[in-house]
Amino acid sequence: MKITVVYDNEVSKRGLTAGWGFSCLINNDILFDTGGDGVALLHNMKKLDINLSNIESVVLSHGHGDHTGGLSDLLEEDQDISVYVLPSFYTALKNQIPAKPKLVDVRKPMWIREGVFTTGGLGTYIKEQSLICLDKRGVFMITGCSHSGVHDIMNVASKFGNIYGVIGGFHGFSDFALLKGVKLISPCHCTSYKRELAHAFPKQYVRCGVGLVIE
């Protein structure tokens, strides 16, 4: 499994563009979220030698612009992409995106491709889905903003196996004891307590930024 951060508030390599939002590529074929700006997203993907024609699926965690802003530009480059969205955002996408995507309505945890699942919509006020990636080490969890709460996401992910790693936005998450035993922790984007997480988990912490590659 390979995860490449293509949009984030920070950069980890020169020549890449930071912006408020998040997006990462799983292996070469699944894009999770699209950041807040399509120009920056496509610029970063080009600089990282990502072939757009290899992307088969886009999974949108939730409907906020900092996670969906790059979708329209992406679809202008390649319309032959399946877009996995929650019902709360399905109609808006169908009516507002000029290039009509192939929408997949996510109503429960579901298979995307071998080794990759969505949690389905979690939370109440803001529905959000996260990704569960499986490999020989266990479960790697990818979050957008964690509006539903890291605890709820971990509850679903743990049903697939032991949680090995997590990357993405943690929002205001501060119950650090929940991460005990997780081997790789990379908080991105909207995480409020990055410094505290780095202090609590100095060996497990990986600084996030555009260009970060986790294999």
C-alpha positions in Angstrom: 0.0 0.0 0.0 1.2 3.5 -0.9 -0.3 6.7 0.3 0.7 10.1 -1.2 -0.5 13.4 0.2 -1.4 15.7 -2.7 -3.1 18.5 -0.9 -2.7 19.8 2.7 -2.1 23.0 4.7 1.6 22.3 4.6 4.2 21.0 2.1 7.0 18.5 2.7 8.8 19.1 -0.6 9.8 22.2 -2.5 7.9 23.1 -5.6 4.5 21.9 -4.2 1.6 24.1 -3.3 -0.1 24.2 0.1 -3.8 25.1 0.7 -6.5 24.8 3.2 -7.9 21.3 2.7 -6.8 17.7 2.2 -6.4 15.1 -0.4 -4.3 11.9 -0.8 -3.8 9.2 -3.3 -4.1 5.5 -2.3 -1.7 3.4 -4.5 -2.3 4.9 -8.0 -6.0 4.5 -8.4 -8.1 6.0 -5.5 -8.1 9.7 -4.7 -9.5 10.5 -1.2 -10.9 14.1 -1.2 -9.8 16.7 -3.7 -8.6 19.6 -1.5 -9.9 23.2 -1.8 -8.6 24.3 -5.1 -8.3 22.4 -8.4 -5.4 24.4 -9.8 -3.3 23.6 -6.8 -4.4 19.9 -6.8 -3.5 19.3 -10.4 -0.2 21.2 -10.0 0.8 19.0 -7.1 -0.2 15.9 -8.9 1.8 16.8 -11.9 4.9 17.6 -9.8 4.5 14.3 -8.1 4.3 12.5 -11.4 0.8 11.2 -10.8 -0.9 9.9 -13.9 -4.5 11.1 -13.9 -5.5 8.3 -16.2 -4.8 5.7 -13.5 -7.3 7.2 -11.1 -10.5 5.1 -11.2 -12.3 6.3 -8.0 -12.6 9.5 -6.0 -14.0 9.2 -2.4 -15.3 12.4 -0.9 -15.3 12.4 2.9 -17.9 15.1 3.3 -19.4 18.1 1.4 -17.2 20.9 2.7 -15.4 22.9 0.0 -11.9 22.3 1.4 -12.4 18.6 0.6 -14.4 18.9 -2.7 -13.0 22.1 -4.3 -10.7 20.3 -6.7 -13.3 17.8 -8.1 -14.6 19.9 -11.0 -11.1 20.6 -12.4 -10.2 16.9 -11.9 -13.3 15.8 -13.9 -12.5 18.2 -16.7 -9.2 16.3 -17.1 -10.9 12.8 -16.8 -14.6 12.2 -16.6 -14.3 8.4 -16.5 -14.0 8.4 -12.7 -16.4 7.0 -10.1 -17.2 9.4 -7.3 -18.2 7.9 -4.0 -20.4 10.3 -2.0 -22.8 10.3 0.9 -26.5 10.8 0.3 -26.3 14.2 2.0 -24.0 15.5 -0.8 -25.2 13.4 -3.7 -27.9 15.8 -5.0 -25.6 18.8 -4.7 -22.9 17.2 -6.8 -25.3 15.9 -9.4 -26.7 19.4 -9.9 -23.7 21.6 -9.5 -20.7 19.8 -11.1 -20.5 20.8 -14.8 -18.8 17.5 -15.8 -21.3 14.9 -14.6 -19.4 12.2 -12.6 -20.4 8.6 -12.2 -21.8 8.9 -8.7 -21.8 6.0 -6.3 -24.3 6.6 -3.4 -22.7 5.4 -0.2 -25.2 4.5 2.5 -23.2 2.0 4.5 -19.7 0.5 4.8 -18.8 -0.8 1.4 -16.0 -2.3 -0.7 -14.3 0.0 -3.2 -11.6 -2.3 -4.4 -9.5 -5.1 -2.9 -8.2 -4.0 0.4 -10.0 -0.6 0.5 -13.4 0.0 2.1 -15.4 3.1 3.1 -16.8 3.3 6.6 -20.0 4.7 5.3 -21.5 7.9 6.7 -20.7 8.5 10.4 -21.8 11.3 12.7 -25.0 13.3 13.2 -24.7 17.0 12.4 -22.0 16.5 9.7 -22.0 13.1 8.1 -18.6 12.0 7.0 -17.0 8.8 5.6 -13.4 7.6 6.1 -11.3 5.0 4.3 -10.2 1.7 5.7 -7.1 0.2 3.9 -6.0 -3.3 4.7 -2.6 -4.8 4.3 -0.5 -7.5 6.0 0.2 -5.2 9.0 -3.5 -4.6 9.7 -5.8 -1.6 9.2 -4.6 1.8 7.9 -7.2 4.5 8.5 -7.6 7.7 6.4 -9.8 10.5 7.6 -11.0 13.8 6.1 -11.8 16.0 9.1 -13.1 13.5 11.6 -16.2 15.5 12.2 -17.9 12.3 13.4 -15.1 11.8 16.0 -11.9 9.7 15.8 -13.4 7.3 18.4 -16.4 6.4 16.1 -14.1 6.0 13.1 -11.8 3.7 15.0 -14.8 1.7 16.2 -15.7 0.9 12.6 -12.1 0.4 11.4 -11.3 -2.0 14.3 -13.9 -4.4 13.0 -11.6 -5.1 10.0 -8.6 -5.8 12.2 -6.0 -4.1 14.4 -5.4 -0.4 13.6 -1.8 0.0 12.5 -1.8 3.6 11.3 -3.9 6.7 10.7 -3.5 9.8 8.5 -5.8 12.8 7.9 -7.6 15.5 9.8 -8.4 14.9 13.5 -10.2 18.2 14.1 -10.4 18.8 17.9 -9.6 15.3 18.9 -7.7 15.2 22.2 -8.4 11.8 23.7 -4.9 10.6 22.9 -5.2 7.4 24.9 -7.3 6.0 22.1 -4.2 6.0 19.8 -2.1 3.8 22.2 -0.7 0.9 20.2 -1.1 2.7 16.8 2.3 2.5 15.1 2.0 5.5 12.7 0.2 8.7 13.4 0.1 11.5 10.8 -2.3 14.3 11.7 -3.0 16.7 8.8 -5.1 19.6 7.7 -7.6 20.7 10.4 -6.0 18.9 13.4 -6.0 21.2 16.4 -3.4 19.4 18.5 -0.5 18.5 16.2 2.1 19.7 18.6 0.6 17.8 21.5 0.3 14.6 19.4 3.9 14.9 18.3 4.9 15.2 22.0 2.7 12.3 23.1 3.8 10.0 20.3 7.4 11.0 19.3 8.2 7.6 17.6 4.9 7.1 15.9 4.4 10.7 14.7 4.9 11.5 11.0 4.7 15.2 9.9 2.1 15.6 7.2 2.4 17.8 4.2 2.0 17.7 0.4 4.5 15.3 -1.0 4.5 12.9 2.0 4.6 9.3 0.8 3.8 6.5 3.2 4.5 2.9 2.0 
